[in-house]
């Protein structure tokens, strides 16, 4: 078990506050909207593990900063060309999803704006509230980066959208608006930007009236299926993604060498 003071200021990608058992986690990069960097990718699994090990939290609200949740990725500090480099990414990617699902209290996602990189993090929360300005997309895999969407996206989106619609979403970079997200079952409510956090806090306070046992076991019960899917298939998906990432990186190196001749 861990106390809030041990991790509240530990992570560069998150501002953390707790009031009345409700833990608010605001993800950011240097105080602005979240960017997928190597540092963020290494911190999130540890952050989720700490949250899951804090017995005083009854509900978690997860949100972003400003008018964007996450739409950018920085590849400059990643090692995608060696087995050791991908092994680190593989371990972090697996633990990120597993530790998120191992938070045994209800999680409310307050999607403050476009979520186009690691949108599945928000979709894996129990209650998903979206700002009218938000949308969902996967740009970091099959589309822009031309790699396998195997980091859990291959399981989350076909589960939420249905097999064929999920594959279409991942392979065409389809963008789902806030209203469409509710219509398709990805989110529960669309709210004006100024109403997003008040509604999240309202629901969190309502949930927090229940006992720790009820809250923790509800989270476990309602996520048994997705936890089993991740246990069975997340590692396989990440391995397939790693193969395509390294193959692409080596091809880029080969093309650059050919141009230099």
N, C-alpha and C positions, 0 to 999 in steps of 0.2 A: 504494500500500500504506500501511497505517496501523498504529501500535503501540497496544497496549491502553491505555497510559497517556494517550493522546490522547483517549480517549472513555469511559474507565471511570467517571468522575464527571461526565460532560457532560450526562446526561439526567435530568430530574426524575422520570421515570416508570419508571426501571429501576435496580436494584442489580445490579452485574456483578462476577463473580469468575471467575478461571480457575486451574485446578489440573491439571497434567499434560496440557495441551492441551484440556481440557474446559471450555468457557465456560458458566457458569450465569448466566442472565438472569432475574431475578425482577421482574416488572412490578408496579407499585403506583401508588397516588395518595396522596400525603402519608403514606406508610408503611402504608396500609391497602389493601383490595382495589381493584383497578383500576376506574376510572370513565372512560368515554369522554368526554373533554373536548376542546376545540379544541387545547389545548396537547399532550395525549397524541397526538391525531391528526396534529399537525405534527411531533412528535418521532419517532414510530415509523418512518416511512420513512427518516429520517436515521440512526437507530440501526441499522436493518437494513443500510443501506449501509455503515456503519462495520464492522459485524460481517463482512460479506461481503468487505471489503477488508483484513481482518486475516489475514496468512498463517500466524500461529502457532496459530490455533484449528483443532482437528481434529474436534470434535463440539460442538454447541450443545444445551444443555438450556434450554427455555423454560417458565416456570411463573408462577404468580400468588402473591398474598400472602394469608395467613389461610385461611379456609374458603370463599372465593368467588374465582373468577377475574375475571369481569366481568358485572355484572347491571344497571348503571346508566349513564345518559347524561345529561350536563348540556348543555342547549342555550343557556344564557344568554350564552355568549361567542362564538357562531357567527353569521356573516352568511349567512342563507339567502334573502335577499330581493333581492339584486342579482346581475347576471351576474358581476361581479368577485368577489363573495363566494363564489359557487358555483364559479367557476373555480379558486379556491384549494383548495376542498374536493375538486374533481375531480382536480387535479394531485396532491394529497397521497394521495387514495384510490388512484390508479393506481400511484404510486410505492411506496406501502405494500406492495401485493401483489407488484409486480414486484421490489422490493428484497428482500422476503422470499424469493422464489423464486430470486433471484440469490445467496443465501448458498450457496456451493458446498461445503458439508460437511453431513454428516447432522445432522438436527434432531430432537430428542426433545421432545415436548410432555408435560409432567407437569401434567395438568388437575386442579388442587387443589380445585375446587368448581364450582358452577354457572357455565356459560359461555353467556350469553344475549345478549350484545352482542359483535359481532366474533368469534363463535365460530369462524369460518372460519380465523382466524389459527392457532389450535391445530390445526384439522383439516388444514391444509396442511403440517404437519410430517411427517417420514417415519415416525416411530414415535409413536403416540398412546397414552399411559398415562392412565388416569382413576381418580381416587379414587372410592370407593363413594358419596361424597356429591355427586359431580359430575353434571351433566346438560347437554344441548345444546338451545338454542332460539334463534330469531331474533325479538327483540321490537322491534328498532329500525327496522323497515321497514314492511312491508305491514300489520302489526297495529297497534301503539300509535301509530306516527307516520304511518301511512296513505300511505307512499310506495313507490316501486318498489325492490325489493331488488336493485339493480344494481351494487353495489360489489364484485363478485366472488362474492357469495352466490348469484347467479343461475347461476353456473357450478359452484361447489364442491359445493353440496348435491345437485343433480340428478346430478352425476357420482358422488358417494359413495353416494347412496341409490337411484339409478335415477330416470329422468325424472319419472314420475308421483308417486312417493313424495317426491321432492325438492320438487316444486311444492306438494304437500300440506303438507310441513313448513314451507315459507316462507309460504304463504298462510293457514294456520290457526293459526300460532304453536304448533305441536305441540312438546311437550317430550319429549326422548328421554333416558331414564335411562342411567346408566352401563352397566348390563347390556345394555340395548337397543342402546347404541352399539357394543358389541362384537359382538352378534348381527347388526347391520346392516352391519358393516364400517367404521364410523367410527373405532373405536378397537381396539387390540390386546389390552389387558389391563385388568382392574378390580382395584384393590388397596385394602387398608385405608389410611386417610389416613396413618398413620405409616410405611407401607411404600412410599409413592409415590416419594419422592425417593431412598431407598436403591436401589430398583429402577431408576430412571432413571440413577443414577450407575453402577450395575453394568453396564447396557447400554452406557453411554457409554465406560466403561473398556474393555469388550470391543471396541467399534468402534475405539477409539483405538489399538489394537494394529496396525492396518493403516496403510499408507503414506498420505501426503497425496494422492498421485495416485489411489489406489484410492478413498479417501473422497470426494474432490471429484468424480471422474467417476461414481461410483455415484449421488451426489445428482443430478447432471445427467441421467444416463441414466434414472433412475426418475421424473423429473419432466418429461420431454420433452413428454408429452401435455398436462399441465395448463399448462405454460408456453406452448405453442402456443395453447391455448384462450384463455388470458388475453391473449396478444398480439393475437389476432383479435377478441375480444369484450368485453374489460373496458372499454375506452373507450366503446363503444356503450352498455353497461349503465349506466355512470356518467352519460352524457349523458341517458338516459331518466330516471334517478333525479333528476337535477337539474331537469328539466322539472317533475316532479311535486312536488318540494320547493318550488320557487319558486311554483308554482300554489297549493299549500296555504297558503304564507305570505301570498300576496296575498289569498286568500280570507279568511283570519283577519283581516287588516287591514280588508278590506271589511266583514266582519260587525261588527267593533268600531266602525267609523265609523258604520254604520247604527244600532247600538244607542245611539250617543252623540247622534244627531239628535233 
